[in-house]
Each structure stands twice: as C-alpha cells, then as structure tokens.
Amino acid sequence: MTGEAHGRPDIPRGERGAITIADRVVAKIASHVAREALSRFTDSVGHVPPGCRTPRVTTSVRRAPERDTAGRDAESAGGLQAAVGEARMRITVELGYPSDIGAQCAAVRREVTDRLRTWAGMEVSDLAVSVERLHSVHTRHTDQERVR
C-alpha cells in the first residue's frame, strides 16, 4: 500500500514529521548546565546559600525554517545535524564574592550554548547572563545574625 492511498504523498521515513522542543524544556536544560558550570568554581560556590544556587532561565524558542530536501541530504551526507530551532535566553545567577565573575558568566554562556547545540539541536542566537546578587562570607553571617 502506498502513502497516496491514504491521501498523503509517499515521504521517506527520515523526512516525516517535525521535532519541536518546548521553551520550558530548553530552560530546564540551560538551568542544569549553568548550575553544573558554576559548580566548578569552588571559590564562589561555598558563599552562595543552597536555595540560591539554581539559575533562573527565561527563554524563547523559534522553530528552524523549513529546508528543502536537497539541503537536508547535503547536511546528512556531510555528517552535520540540521538545527531544530533557535533559542534566545536570559540566565540570572547568584554568585559568591569575591570571585572571578567574568569567568563564571563566560563559562555559563559557553557551556549552555555548546550543550543546547549537542543535546537539543538548538542554536543559541542570544544569551544574556545577568548576576542578580553577590553573596560574601561577611554578608551571609550578617543575614544569619538578623534571623536570630
């Protein structure tokens, strides 16, 4: 039986359907990767209270434009995977102080971009990392004394 008997053209299996990844899935991946990237900076991690270590991510995902079959065949032949979509995001973090803030933000940007490309087939067109709060040993002790 051919595909035309059901009212649809006969499309090869590898070219059927579409992959859609929800914004919240991309945000969850980005949050996980950002937390993992920041955990490598041991001088900063110890200053941030446990409840403040999870980065907050807002994202907007746009599906990749449709490509013609010739483009897909050329990419498959070259071993390249076509992008599923494009993500724009903002990641808000809290960091320990003193620490290398620039290096931490760069690590988050680099690793999130790389992992989203690898794990989800997403290109990241815009990624802003903002530092919402700095936690120092002195500030944390002061906050704990106020609670008592």
N, C-alpha and C positions, 0 to 999 in steps of 0.2 A: 504494500500500500504506500502510495507517495504522499507527501505533505500537501499536495494540491487537492487531494480528495477531501481534506478537512477544511479547505478554504484558506490555507496559508501556503506560501511558497516553501519549497524544499530548501531549507537553510542548513548548512553543515553544523553539526553538534557544537563545535568550538566557537561558533559565531552567534549562537542563540542567546537571548536574554540580556540582562544588564546587571551590573553589580552596583548597588547603592549602599553607601555606608553613612549611617545617621550621624548627625552632629554630636550627639552625646557619646557615641562610641569613639569618635575621634578625640573628643575631650577627655575621655577616660584613659585612652592610650597615652595622650600627651601628659596628663597628670601623673600617671605611673612612671613614665620615662623621665619627667622632670624631677620627681622625687628621688628616683634612682641616681640621676646625675648629681643632684645636690648632696646625696649621702656620701659621695666620695670626698667631699670637703670636710674632713673631720674637725678642723679648727672652728668651723661655723656650726655644724650640726649640734654640738653639745650645748650651745647657748639658746637654741630655739626650743620652746616648750613642745612636748609631744603633740598637743592638739593643734599646733600651728605649722606642722611640717608638711601638710598636704597642699600642694599648689592648687590654686583655683584657676580654671581654664574656661574661657568663653570662646566659642568657635563658630564659624560659618563655613559650610561646605558647599561647593558648587560642583555639580557633576561635569565631568570632562566632555568637551564637544565630541559629537559623533565623528568617527573617522570612516573613510571608505575602506572597503575590504583590501584594496591594494596596499594601503598604509599599514593595516594590521598584519598582512602577510610579510611585508618587508620587515616590520619590527620583530615578528616571531622568528623569522629566519636569522636575524641578527642577534637573537638572544635577549632582546630588550623587552621589558614588560610595559605595555601602554598604561598611562596614568588613569586611575579610576576617577579621580576628581582633583579639585584644588581646594585647599583649606587656608582660611585666614583665621588667625587666633591671637588671643591675648592671654598670657600666663602671668598670674600675680603670685609672688612668693614672699615669704618672710625669711630673713637671713640673720645669722649670728654676726655680731660685730665685736671686735674688729675682725675682718676677713677680706679676702680679695673678691669684692662684689662683682667687678667686671668679668673676672674669670668664671665665676659661678653662673652669671647670666649668659655668657658666651657658651658655656657647656650645655646649659639647658637648650638654648637656641639650636646648637649644632646637633645634639643627640635627638631632640624631638623631630627635627627636620629629617634626619637620616632614618630614624626608626619608622616614621609615618610612611616614608617612601618605600621602605623594605616590607613592613608588616601589612600596610593597608593599600599600597599602590597609590598613595596620595602625594601630590606636590604641595609644598607649603609656599604660598606666594607672599604672605606677610605674617611675621611672627614678632610680637612685641612682648618683651619680658619686663614687667614692672615690679619694683620692690615696694611692697606696701608698708613693711615695718622692719626695723632692725632691732634685734634683741642682744643686749650685752649682759655680761655677768652682773654688773652693778644694777642695771635696770631690773633684772629679774629678781634680785634679792630685795630691792625696794618694793616691788609689786607684792612679793610674798609677805613682807612685813606689814603692808597695809591690810592684808586679809586677816591677820591675827588680831 
